[in-house]
C-alpha cells in the first residue's frame, strides 16, 4: 500500500532534554511539503558532533529533538516543485545545504550556503515540524534528523547518488569522510612530499589521513592518547603514531624534534581549544598550515599572538570545503571506482534501538564509526 501523501508511523530515537539518554519512540512523520523530500533512512552514522551535543547540557537546540545527520536512504515521496530527485532514488542527506542561489553557492571557492542557518531554528522553512510524538511536535536537527526510520528534508539538503552504492558504507560521505578527506584535499591543499600531523584518530581523523595520503604526503603522523587507534590509523596511511602522554615535553616540541622544523600541515580533529594551540604550534614557522576540523561551537580560543609572528596560518573548514550536493554524488562515484576505501572507518554496526550502546562505545574510545540500521 502506498504511503505517498499519508502520515507515516515509525520508530525514532528522541532526545527529550539535554543530558539524558536517547529514547526509542513511535513518531508520526508528515508528508513532505513544497521543495521537501521524505526519505526512508537505510543507514546512519553516530558522529562526534552528536557526542558533543550529548555532553553539552546547555545546548542551544530545542527539545524534544531527533538528532542524526550522517545518513543515506531511499526517497519515499517528494513535495510540490521537487525536480532533482524522485521516489525510489538513493540519496545522501546533507547537513550543509546547497541552494545554488546565495553568494556562497555562486562563488566557486565557497561552500557555506546561507541556508545552513535554517538548521538553528530546528524547524522547517514554514516554521513547523514534520515530526510528532505523543501528540507533541518534535524538533529537527541539522537540516536532517536521521535517527529515525523516516525523515523529511529540504530538497537542497539531498543529493542523488549511484543506484548500486551500498548505503551502509557511503552514508559516511554525508559528513565524516567528506569533512576529513576534504580538509586535506581542499582546505589545507596538502602537497606531494609534505609532512602532516593529525590530532585525533576517530572517523574524521582517519579520513584526514586518507586525504593526506591521496595528496601525496610523504610523512603522516597520527596523534592520539588512545593507542588502540594506532593500528587502524596506519592501515589507512599514517606512517607513524604517537601518544602525547608518553612524553614529558609538550607535543608541539615533540613534533618539532621529530621533523626538525615543524610539520607542513597540521589538523586538529578533536575540538579542544588547548589542542588547537598545540596543533598550530606544531606547524613550520615559515609556511605551516593548521586546519581546525573538530567542532568548537561555543568555545573560546586562547592562542598566543607569538604563534602568528611568523608565516603560519590557521584555517577552519566546513564539510571539507566541498559544495555539498554536487560533491557528495561525485565522492560516492569515486568510492564505487575504488579511489578510496571506507571500510576501515566502520568498526561497529548496530540497530537503531541500540543507539545508547553505540554512544557508550564512542565514549570509551572502542569505536571509530558505528553505523545504525533503522
C-alpha positions, 0 to 999 in steps of 0.5 A: 500500500502506498504511503505517498501523501499519508502520515507515516508511523515509525520508530525514532530515537528522541532526545527529550532534554539535554543530558539524558539518554536517547529514547526509542519512540513511535513518531508520526512523520508528515508528508513532505511539503513544497521543495521537501523530500521524505526519505526512508533512512537505510543507514546512519552514522553516530558522529562526534558532533552528536557526542558533543551535543550529548555532553553539552547540557546547555545546548542551544537546540530545542527539545524534544529533538531527533538528532542524526545527520550522517545518513543515506536512504531511499526517497519515499515521496517528494513535495510540490516543485521537487525536480532533482530527485524522485521516489525510489532514488538513493540519496545522501542527506546533507547537513550543509545545504546547497541552494545554488542561489546565495553568494556562497553557492555562486562563488566557486571557492565557497561552500557555506550556503546561507541556508545552513542557518535554517538548521538553528531554528530546528524547524522547517522553512514554514516554521513547523515540524514534520515530526510528532510524538505523543501528540507533541511536535518534535524538533529537527536537527541539522537540516536532517534528523536521521535517527529515525526510520523516516525523515523529511528534508529540504530538497537542497539538503539531498543529493542523488547518488549511484543506484548500486552504492551500498548505503551502509558504507557511503552514508559516511560521505554525508559528513565524516569522510567528506569533512576529513578527506576534504580538509586535506584535499581542499582546505589545507591543499596538502602537497606531494612530499609534505609532512602532516600531523593529525590530532585525533584518530576517530572517523574524521581523523582517519579520513584526514589521513586518507586525504593526506595520503591521496595528496601525496604526503610523504610523512603522516603522523597520527596523534592520539592518547588512545593507542588502540587507534594506532593500528587502524590509523596506519592501515589507512596511511599514517606512517607513524603514531604517537601518544602525547602522554608518553612524553614529558615535553609538550607535543608541539616540541615533540613534533618539532624534534621529530621533523626538525622544523615543524610539520607542513600541515597540521589538523586538529580533529578533536575540538579542544581549544588547548589542542588547537594551540598545540596543533598550530604550534606544531606547524613550520614557522615559515609556511605551516598550515593548521586546519581546525576540523573538530567542532568548537561551537561555543568555545573560546580560543586562547592562542598566543599572538607569538604563534602568528609572528611568523608565516603560519596560518590557521584555517577552519573548514566546513564539510571539507570545503566541498559544495555539498550536493554536487560533491557528495554524488561525485565522492560516492562515484569515486568510492564505487571506482575504488579511489578510496576505501571506507571500510576501515572507518566502520568498526561497529554496526548496530540497530537503531534501538541500540543507539545508547550502546553505540554512544557508550562505545564512542565514549570509551574510545572502542569505536571509530564509526558505528553505523545504525540500521533503522 
